[in-house]
Amino acid sequence: MSGRTVGRPGSFWRKVLLTACALLALSAVSAASAADYGAAFMQQYGVKAMIAPAMSPGRSDAGGLVERYAPVASKTNQPRNVVGGTNPHNGSDIAMNSGERVYAILPGKVTEVKHDTSAQLGSVIVDQDTDGDGTPDGVYVKYLHIDPAGTGSSGIRVGDYVTETTVIGTIDRAKNYDPHLHIMQTSRSRSGAAGAQTMPMNLFYRYTSPETWNAGSDLDYVSADWTDGNLLYLTAYASTDNPETNTYDRDRPAEIQLHYKIGSGGKWKMSPVRFSLYNADTLRYRIDLRQATGAAKGQTVYVYAAVMRADDPTFPNSASYRHGLWPQFYKHPERVLYASSRARADAAAKAFTIR
Amino acid sequence: MRKGIKTAAAAALLLTLVSGAALADPAGVWTRAGKTPGRTAVVDGTEVVLPGRADKKKAAASIDPAAGKAALRAQTSAAEGKTGTFTARLTADGLNDTLTFRYAQKGGETTLLPAPDLGYDLHPLPGGDALVEYAASIYRLDGERRTLSLFLKGQTGAYSKSVRKWPSGKSTPPMVVWGQRASVSPDGTKVLFWTNRAVTATGSEDGENWIKDLNTGAEKKVYGAGYQVLGWDAKNRFYLDLGDGGIAQVDSGGGGAAKVVSSYSVSAAAGNYLLSQISDGSLGVRNLSTGAARTFRGGGLNRVRSIAASADGGLFAVVNAPDRTKAASTLLLIDPATLEYERIDEPAGGSVIGVSWADGGTLLVQVRNRSTAAESTYAIDTEKEAAK
């Protein structure tokens, strides 16, 4: 039902799912356009096919062989307390240090190198070779706020094939931001290309242990959806620095709302039932879709979740933007998508058949 | 003594291999090399099996989809002997945590293993103890008693670990790394570490490099911003990769510094030599004792992907991209003293991922099969190869 393929990234599945992703990306574009909605970035249900056992971009040895999992200071799709910039967050911030080497997380071919001193600083995009056969697979990862390795003909450049022990840059010195790596999966090989969308990051790191990146869920605000009968499971929390304690925390959401309609012609509404915490270690939440929607067996329910971020030292009560959506995410979406456009909620939803 | 053997090995290999490099395994190097599944590397002098693609896939497949917990862990393990774990409590700096450590046991000898999957970096000290990077600081692990204690001072000059504030008076305090990226000097008397503690005075988050003298306990700043330690030389000087800022040579005693490479390079340093590539097709070879600089060209050298130096700096292994736009690499083994080299093509159907050196001149080469993605590690005994 959920289309879960985690742990089976064989070549057959990869090819099938890459094709599926291409189709989904196209449908996502049209959905966004049809809704005339500010979908500068969007998570499309189904892109979870892009699993690959990547390495961390940080390493602890000079040879780049030993992974270092620096804490995650902000997740993809996470609401943040910012005046400018995208909200929710359009990528994941890894608390690497100024001057720290950044390595490609998988082999691949460089499709963009930007040396600049603008607000976003430098960046590199790599078309990752997820199966290591020497051919890139159309899985693009952008490494931002870095000094790309070298300049001119002697520096990293478009067309270079890099391995996972190739240094692609170093974390830039503090400028507009504190030093960190912003990493994101994107659907296009160039920044700002038409139709460019941001994809989830967690599936590159699905394998990591709870002590490190919580099986990749440290990188996405909402991740790892799974259904068991009528039970829908999600992992949802904010990853953030905590300047009061000098630690990096995983903060539970204030609540997770379920918005739904029953049948394609049904009326959108918010369920009075909230997702409940199922596992405190991994921050798994779940909801019984039948109970939450009141739908009968055999009926189709269309749902999306709005995950409300709780107050914390970097996200005060005064923060005006407080939610991230699942399964889609958009740039500055409304929490109640159907308040102004039913089609908007339709485009954001996933369908389930009640059992 | 070993240096001489290695030099001879490199020269001999040059004669046997360089002429037949177009063949898949012209001199049978890959056939003779020991081959083990997975990724093995030498880390801080310890041979360790690192979690590879297969381990990660198994761990991902073991995740309980409801609870989100993995039954298996993609973890480091002992290359030889038994892998075990123990726990130690950390009750310093307001912490009350239990940390798990992994070790290898062989022949009654216990060696602590790095374990990034457990969430911290670990660096062995002479005598069996180790340094543990945890909670933005560095702690000392007594390997015998299995206890953890403070390693860094809580106050150095105007900086106090318990006082975090911005000089500009921002309402939220800065995130401070009190110690990280520890590196022990070859003579075992000093520990280099990175810290951004000066943010409370300067507002800069770019960090500094400090030295702790293991004999006196004194701690002091020796160099400003710069993060990656390339290595140390025989005079207890360390080399910092400054990215586009080049490479700095820093005296760990007095703190005197000099730029030995002026711009971005792919580099490695050990013993008496620093190898660095600034431009495709050439490799700078610097004698760190005399300062003499030479240039290596040969063996089809083009774009360097990575370099690994043997512990004594007697040999350097260079992963070279003959065509920087293609996945294929060649391996160049270079004797920095003579600039003699050997070139080894990748094993048939494989891509070199990375290289590291074990004791005795054995080169560990991590390779991925391009068809199956299976990873393996070849152990090339350069001394035996030289005798062929």
Interface residues (C-beta under 8 A of the other chain):
Chain A: R4 V6 G7 R8 P9 I51 P53 S56 S60 D61 A62 G63 G64 L65 V66 E67 R68 Y69 A95 N97 S98 G99 E100 R101 P107 K109 D129 D131 G132 D133 G134 T135 D147 A149 G150 T151 S153 S154 G155 G159 D160 Y161 V162 T163 E164 T165 T166 V167 G169 T170 I171 R173 A174 D178 P179 R206 Y207 T208 S209 P210 E211 T212 N214 A215 S217 A224 W226 D228 L231 Y233 T235 D241 P243 E244 N246 T247 Y278 N279 D281 T282 L283 R284 R286 P313 T314
Chain B: R39 A41 V43 L50 P51 R53 D55 K56 K57 A59 A60 A61 S62 I63 P65 A66 A67 G68 K69 A70 R73 A74 Q75 P114 P116 D117 L118 G119 D121 A135 A136 R164 T172 P173 P174 M175 V176 V177 Q180 R181 W194 N196 S204 E205 D206 G207 A225 G226 Y227 Q228 V229 L230 G231 D241 L242 G243 D244 S263 Y264 S265 V266 A268 I278 S279 D280 R303 R305 S306 A308 V319 A321 R324 T325 K326 A327 A328 S329 S351 V352 I353 G354 V355 S356 Q366 R368 R370 S371 A373
